[in-house]
Amino acid sequence: MKEDRPSLTAQRVAMRRAAHQLLDDPKVFDDPVALRIIGKESASALQADPRQFEATPLAPYLRAFVAVRSRYAEDELSLGVRRGVRQYVILGAGLDTFAYRKPYPEGVLNVFEVDHPTTQTWKRARLEEVGIGLPGDLTFAPVDFETQTLEEGLRSAGYDPDKATFFSWLGVTEYLTTEVVMATLRFIASSLVGSGVVFDYMISPSLLTSVQRSRLDAFSLRVALAGEPWQAFFDPEVLVKDLRAMGFGNVEDKGPEEINGMYFKSRKDGLQVGSLSHLMNARV
């Protein structure tokens, strides 16, 4: 992301999440705020032509993954709340809408949205523009990783390390260096027992077939031209071992076959995720 403007990726992801509400039946991820948060002009354009993002054969796979990663993270968050989780940290929140439609009474779950200050200022302006109010148990935690750590940013926002916390980290790891990704995961691993994280990540190119590699190269070029190049890729087996070594006691890696079996089975429209990304669920 360029320092002087908000993330272009955040808007694109929000548009795909909104398109899922219009195009796919049944919805994998029901988000009643998705169309509002993209802005009035974008919402009108999308409603007039819901398939404006369908320019390539890969578009449905990307839309499916954007939807299902949010669904999976919030499914796991729900289980965490039952176990006693009382803080939810959304890393790289972008235009995430959970805080504005959460199913819990105020006081049950404190939500922290972590993002670069420029993107967060843009989001707050967008929320005001479309008339979405801020709930009392939401805290914005602007963090510029060039000048402060995640721990410093969260603590200054009122994060309590003595409470079990669930972290979601969606659509972010590939834009960071491997070192930053692993440092962030080590911080999460130091959280109170019962805490956990769901994140998605890109598969190491060396593990892909030639066809998958050509798809990856095409995607990589697009995001690089937008000024937000991909940097981190992982081998699932190695990543699972690394997470366990950090102190995560329960680690579950979800590949495309398992994701499709969990959330896209027997669909008449054939919607499913592709093969370039995995979902990881790790609990302390």
Contacts in CASP RR format, 6 or more apart in sequence:
PFRMAT RR
TARGET T0000
AUTHOR 0000-0000-0000
METHOD contacts of the structure
MODEL  1
MKEDRPSLTAQRVAMRRAAHQLLDDPKVFDDPVALRIIGKESASALQADP
RQFEATPLAPYLRAFVAVRSRYAEDELSLGVRRGVRQYVILGAGLDTFAY
RKPYPEGVLNVFEVDHPTTQTWKRARLEEVGIGLPGDLTFAPVDFETQTL
EEGLRSAGYDPDKATFFSWLGVTEYLTTEVVMATLRFIASSLVGSGVVFD
YMISPSLLTSVQRSRLDAFSLRVALAGEPWQAFFDPEVLVKDLRAMGFGN
VEDKGPEEINGMYFKSRKDGLQVGSLSHLMNARV
1 7 0 8 1.000
1 8 0 8 1.000
1 9 0 8 1.000
1 116 0 8 1.000
1 118 0 8 1.000
1 119 0 8 1.000
1 175 0 8 1.000
1 227 0 8 1.000
1 228 0 8 1.000
2 227 0 8 1.000
3 118 0 8 1.000
4 118 0 8 1.000
5 118 0 8 1.000
6 116 0 8 1.000
6 118 0 8 1.000
6 119 0 8 1.000
6 121 0 8 1.000
6 122 0 8 1.000
6 123 0 8 1.000
7 94 0 8 1.000
7 116 0 8 1.000
7 119 0 8 1.000
7 228 0 8 1.000
8 226 0 8 1.000
8 227 0 8 1.000
8 228 0 8 1.000
9 171 0 8 1.000
9 175 0 8 1.000
9 223 0 8 1.000
9 226 0 8 1.000
9 228 0 8 1.000
10 94 0 8 1.000
10 95 0 8 1.000
10 119 0 8 1.000
10 123 0 8 1.000
11 38 0 8 1.000
11 42 0 8 1.000
11 95 0 8 1.000
13 66 0 8 1.000
13 94 0 8 1.000
13 95 0 8 1.000
13 171 0 8 1.000
14 34 0 8 1.000
14 37 0 8 1.000
14 38 0 8 1.000
14 94 0 8 1.000
14 95 0 8 1.000
15 38 0 8 1.000
15 42 0 8 1.000
15 46 0 8 1.000
15 53 0 8 1.000
16 53 0 8 1.000
16 62 0 8 1.000
16 63 0 8 1.000
16 66 0 8 1.000
16 67 0 8 1.000
17 29 0 8 1.000
17 31 0 8 1.000
17 34 0 8 1.000
17 66 0 8 1.000
17 67 0 8 1.000
17 70 0 8 1.000
18 31 0 8 1.000
18 34 0 8 1.000
18 35 0 8 1.000
18 37 0 8 1.000
18 38 0 8 1.000
18 42 0 8 1.000
18 43 0 8 1.000
18 46 0 8 1.000
19 46 0 8 1.000
19 50 0 8 1.000
19 51 0 8 1.000
19 52 0 8 1.000
19 53 0 8 1.000
19 63 0 8 1.000
20 27 0 8 1.000
20 28 0 8 1.000
20 29 0 8 1.000
20 31 0 8 1.000
20 34 0 8 1.000
20 63 0 8 1.000
20 64 0 8 1.000
20 66 0 8 1.000
20 67 0 8 1.000
21 27 0 8 1.000
21 30 0 8 1.000
21 31 0 8 1.000
21 34 0 8 1.000
21 35 0 8 1.000
22 35 0 8 1.000
22 46 0 8 1.000
22 47 0 8 1.000
22 50 0 8 1.000
23 50 0 8 1.000
23 51 0 8 1.000
23 63 0 8 1.000
24 63 0 8 1.000
24 64 0 8 1.000
24 67 0 8 1.000
24 269 0 8 1.000
24 271 0 8 1.000
25 269 0 8 1.000
26 267 0 8 1.000
27 67 0 8 1.000
28 64 0 8 1.000
28 67 0 8 1.000
28 68 0 8 1.000
28 71 0 8 1.000
28 263 0 8 1.000
28 264 0 8 1.000
28 271 0 8 1.000
29 67 0 8 1.000
29 68 0 8 1.000
29 70 0 8 1.000
29 71 0 8 1.000
29 74 0 8 1.000
31 70 0 8 1.000
31 97 0 8 1.000
31 101 0 8 1.000
32 101 0 8 1.000
33 97 0 8 1.000
33 100 0 8 1.000
33 101 0 8 1.000
33 132 0 8 1.000
34 97 0 8 1.000
35 43 0 8 1.000
35 46 0 8 1.000
35 47 0 8 1.000
36 43 0 8 1.000
36 130 0 8 1.000
36 131 0 8 1.000
36 132 0 8 1.000
37 95 0 8 1.000
37 97 0 8 1.000
37 100 0 8 1.000
37 126 0 8 1.000
37 127 0 8 1.000
37 130 0 8 1.000
37 132 0 8 1.000
38 46 0 8 1.000
38 95 0 8 1.000
39 126 0 8 1.000
39 129 0 8 1.000
39 130 0 8 1.000
40 129 0 8 1.000
40 130 0 8 1.000
45 52 0 8 1.000
46 52 0 8 1.000
53 59 0 8 1.000
53 63 0 8 1.000
54 60 0 8 1.000
58 215 0 8 1.000
58 218 0 8 1.000
58 219 0 8 1.000
60 271 0 8 1.000
61 272 0 8 1.000
61 273 0 8 1.000
61 274 0 8 1.000
63 271 0 8 1.000
64 264 0 8 1.000
64 271 0 8 1.000
64 272 0 8 1.000
64 273 0 8 1.000
64 274 0 8 1.000
65 200 0 8 1.000
65 273 0 8 1.000
65 274 0 8 1.000
65 277 0 8 1.000
68 259 0 8 1.000
68 263 0 8 1.000
68 264 0 8 1.000
68 273 0 8 1.000
68 279 0 8 1.000
69 170 0 8 1.000
69 171 0 8 1.000
69 198 0 8 1.000
69 200 0 8 1.000
69 279 0 8 1.000
70 96 0 8 1.000
70 170 0 8 1.000
71 263 0 8 1.000
72 198 0 8 1.000
72 254 0 8 1.000
72 259 0 8 1.000
72 262 0 8 1.000
72 263 0 8 1.000
72 279 0 8 1.000
72 281 0 8 1.000
73 168 0 8 1.000
73 170 0 8 1.000
73 198 0 8 1.000
74 98 0 8 1.000
74 168 0 8 1.000
76 166 0 8 1.000
76 198 0 8 1.000
76 281 0 8 1.000
77 85 0 8 1.000
77 88 0 8 1.000
77 166 0 8 1.000
77 168 0 8 1.000
77 198 0 8 1.000
80 164 0 8 1.000
80 166 0 8 1.000
80 194 0 8 1.000
80 196 0 8 1.000
81 104 0 8 1.000
81 108 0 8 1.000
81 109 0 8 1.000
81 166 0 8 1.000
83 164 0 8 1.000
83 194 0 8 1.000
84 164 0 8 1.000
84 194 0 8 1.000
85 109 0 8 1.000
85 164 0 8 1.000
85 165 0 8 1.000
85 166 0 8 1.000
85 194 0 8 1.000
85 195 0 8 1.000
85 196 0 8 1.000
86 108 0 8 1.000
86 109 0 8 1.000
86 110 0 8 1.000
86 163 0 8 1.000
86 164 0 8 1.000
86 165 0 8 1.000
87 109 0 8 1.000
87 110 0 8 1.000
87 111 0 8 1.000
87 112 0 8 1.000
87 159 0 8 1.000
87 160 0 8 1.000
87 163 0 8 1.000
87 164 0 8 1.000
87 165 0 8 1.000
87 166 0 8 1.000
88 98 0 8 1.000
88 109 0 8 1.000
88 110 0 8 1.000
88 111 0 8 1.000
88 112 0 8 1.000
88 165 0 8 1.000
88 166 0 8 1.000
88 167 0 8 1.000
88 168 0 8 1.000
89 112 0 8 1.000
89 114 0 8 1.000
89 141 0 8 1.000
89 154 0 8 1.000
89 159 0 8 1.000
89 165 0 8 1.000
89 166 0 8 1.000
89 167 0 8 1.000
89 168 0 8 1.000
90 96 0 8 1.000
90 98 0 8 1.000
90 99 0 8 1.000
90 111 0 8 1.000
90 112 0 8 1.000
90 113 0 8 1.000
90 114 0 8 1.000
90 167 0 8 1.000
90 168 0 8 1.000
91 114 0 8 1.000
91 150 0 8 1.000
91 167 0 8 1.000
91 168 0 8 1.000
91 169 0 8 1.000
91 172 0 8 1.000
91 184 0 8 1.000
92 113 0 8 1.000
92 114 0 8 1.000
92 115 0 8 1.000
92 116 0 8 1.000
92 119 0 8 1.000
92 169 0 8 1.000
92 170 0 8 1.000
92 171 0 8 1.000
92 172 0 8 1.000
93 113 0 8 1.000
93 114 0 8 1.000
93 115 0 8 1.000
93 120 0 8 1.000
93 123 0 8 1.000
94 113 0 8 1.000
94 115 0 8 1.000
94 119 0 8 1.000
94 120 0 8 1.000
94 123 0 8 1.000
95 123 0 8 1.000
95 126 0 8 1.000
96 113 0 8 1.000
96 170 0 8 1.000
98 111 0 8 1.000
99 111 0 8 1.000
99 113 0 8 1.000
99 134 0 8 1.000
99 135 0 8 1.000
99 138 0 8 1.000
100 127 0 8 1.000
100 132 0 8 1.000
100 133 0 8 1.000
100 135 0 8 1.000
102 109 0 8 1.000
102 111 0 8 1.000
102 135 0 8 1.000
106 135 0 8 1.000
106 136 0 8 1.000
106 137 0 8 1.000
107 137 0 8 1.000
109 137 0 8 1.000
110 137 0 8 1.000
110 139 0 8 1.000
111 135 0 8 1.000
111 137 0 8 1.000
111 138 0 8 1.000
111 139 0 8 1.000
112 138 0 8 1.000
112 139 0 8 1.000
112 140 0 8 1.000
112 141 0 8 1.000
112 154 0 8 1.000
112 157 0 8 1.000
112 158 0 8 1.000
112 159 0 8 1.000
113 120 0 8 1.000
113 123 0 8 1.000
113 138 0 8 1.000
113 139 0 8 1.000
113 140 0 8 1.000
113 141 0 8 1.000
114 141 0 8 1.000
114 142 0 8 1.000
114 143 0 8 1.000
114 150 0 8 1.000
114 153 0 8 1.000
114 154 0 8 1.000
115 123 0 8 1.000
115 140 0 8 1.000
115 141 0 8 1.000
115 142 0 8 1.000
115 143 0 8 1.000
116 142 0 8 1.000
116 143 0 8 1.000
116 144 0 8 1.000
117 142 0 8 1.000
117 143 0 8 1.000
117 144 0 8 1.000
120 140 0 8 1.000
120 142 0 8 1.000
121 142 0 8 1.000
124 140 0 8 1.000
127 133 0 8 1.000
127 134 0 8 1.000
139 157 0 8 1.000
139 158 0 8 1.000
140 157 0 8 1.000
141 153 0 8 1.000
141 154 0 8 1.000
141 156 0 8 1.000
141 157 0 8 1.000
141 159 0 8 1.000
142 153 0 8 1.000
143 150 0 8 1.000
143 152 0 8 1.000
143 153 0 8 1.000
143 154 0 8 1.000
145 180 0 8 1.000
149 187 0 8 1.000
150 184 0 8 1.000
150 187 0 8 1.000
151 187 0 8 1.000
153 159 0 8 1.000
155 161 0 8 1.000
159 165 0 8 1.000
161 191 0 8 1.000
161 192 0 8 1.000
162 192 0 8 1.000
163 192 0 8 1.000
164 191 0 8 1.000
164 192 0 8 1.000
164 193 0 8 1.000
164 194 0 8 1.000
164 195 0 8 1.000
165 191 0 8 1.000
165 192 0 8 1.000
165 195 0 8 1.000
165 196 0 8 1.000
166 195 0 8 1.000
166 196 0 8 1.000
166 197 0 8 1.000
166 198 0 8 1.000
167 188 0 8 1.000
167 195 0 8 1.000
167 196 0 8 1.000
167 197 0 8 1.000
167 198 0 8 1.000
167 199 0 8 1.000
168 197 0 8 1.000
168 198 0 8 1.000
168 199 0 8 1.000
169 184 0 8 1.000
169 197 0 8 1.000
169 198 0 8 1.000
169 199 0 8 1.000
169 200 0 8 1.000
170 198 0 8 1.000
170 199 0 8 1.000
170 200 0 8 1.000
171 200 0 8 1.000
172 199 0 8 1.000
173 181 0 8 1.000
173 199 0 8 1.000
173 200 0 8 1.000
173 201 0 8 1.000
173 202 0 8 1.000
173 232 0 8 1.000
174 201 0 8 1.000
174 202 0 8 1.000
174 230 0 8 1.000
174 231 0 8 1.000
174 232 0 8 1.000
174 233 0 8 1.000
175 223 0 8 1.000
175 228 0 8 1.000
175 229 0 8 1.000
175 230 0 8 1.000
175 231 0 8 1.000
175 232 0 8 1.000
176 184 0 8 1.000
176 231 0 8 1.000
176 232 0 8 1.000
177 231 0 8 1.000
177 232 0 8 1.000
178 231 0 8 1.000
178 232 0 8 1.000
178 234 0 8 1.000
181 201 0 8 1.000
181 232 0 8 1.000
182 242 0 8 1.000
185 197 0 8 1.000
185 242 0 8 1.000
185 243 0 8 1.000
185 246 0 8 1.000
185 282 0 8 1.000
186 246 0 8 1.000
188 195 0 8 1.000
188 196 0 8 1.000
188 197 0 8 1.000
188 282 0 8 1.000
188 284 0 8 1.000
189 243 0 8 1.000
189 246 0 8 1.000
189 247 0 8 1.000
189 248 0 8 1.000
189 282 0 8 1.000
189 284 0 8 1.000
191 284 0 8 1.000
192 284 0 8 1.000
193 284 0 8 1.000
194 283 0 8 1.000
194 284 0 8 1.000
195 283 0 8 1.000
195 284 0 8 1.000
196 248 0 8 1.000
196 281 0 8 1.000
196 282 0 8 1.000
196 283 0 8 1.000
196 284 0 8 1.000
197 280 0 8 1.000
197 281 0 8 1.000
197 282 0 8 1.000
198 279 0 8 1.000
198 280 0 8 1.000
198 281 0 8 1.000
198 282 0 8 1.000
199 279 0 8 1.000
199 280 0 8 1.000
200 277 0 8 1.000
200 278 0 8 1.000
200 279 0 8 1.000
200 280 0 8 1.000
201 232 0 8 1.000
201 233 0 8 1.000
201 234 0 8 1.000
201 239 0 8 1.000
201 277 0 8 1.000
201 278 0 8 1.000
201 280 0 8 1.000
202 216 0 8 1.000
202 230 0 8 1.000
202 232 0 8 1.000
202 233 0 8 1.000
202 234 0 8 1.000
202 276 0 8 1.000
202 277 0 8 1.000
203 233 0 8 1.000
203 234 0 8 1.000
203 235 0 8 1.000
203 236 0 8 1.000
203 275 0 8 1.000
203 276 0 8 1.000
203 277 0 8 1.000
203 278 0 8 1.000
204 233 0 8 1.000
204 234 0 8 1.000
204 235 0 8 1.000
205 213 0 8 1.000
205 216 0 8 1.000
205 233 0 8 1.000
206 235 0 8 1.000
207 235 0 8 1.000
208 216 0 8 1.000
208 275 0 8 1.000
208 276 0 8 1.000
212 275 0 8 1.000
212 276 0 8 1.000
215 276 0 8 1.000
216 276 0 8 1.000
219 230 0 8 1.000
219 276 0 8 1.000
220 229 0 8 1.000
220 230 0 8 1.000
223 229 0 8 1.000
223 230 0 8 1.000
224 230 0 8 1.000
236 253 0 8 1.000
236 255 0 8 1.000
236 278 0 8 1.000
239 253 0 8 1.000
239 280 0 8 1.000
240 251 0 8 1.000
240 253 0 8 1.000
240 280 0 8 1.000
243 251 0 8 1.000
243 280 0 8 1.000
243 282 0 8 1.000
244 251 0 8 1.000
247 284 0 8 1.000
248 282 0 8 1.000
248 283 0 8 1.000
248 284 0 8 1.000
249 282 0 8 1.000
249 283 0 8 1.000
249 284 0 8 1.000
250 281 0 8 1.000
250 282 0 8 1.000
250 283 0 8 1.000
251 280 0 8 1.000
251 281 0 8 1.000
251 282 0 8 1.000
251 283 0 8 1.000
252 280 0 8 1.000
252 281 0 8 1.000
252 282 0 8 1.000
253 278 0 8 1.000
253 279 0 8 1.000
253 280 0 8 1.000
253 281 0 8 1.000
254 262 0 8 1.000
254 278 0 8 1.000
254 279 0 8 1.000
254 280 0 8 1.000
254 281 0 8 1.000
255 278 0 8 1.000
255 279 0 8 1.000
256 272 0 8 1.000
256 273 0 8 1.000
256 274 0 8 1.000
256 275 0 8 1.000
256 277 0 8 1.000
256 278 0 8 1.000
259 273 0 8 1.000
259 279 0 8 1.000
260 272 0 8 1.000
260 273 0 8 1.000
264 270 0 8 1.000
264 271 0 8 1.000
264 272 0 8 1.000
264 273 0 8 1.000
END
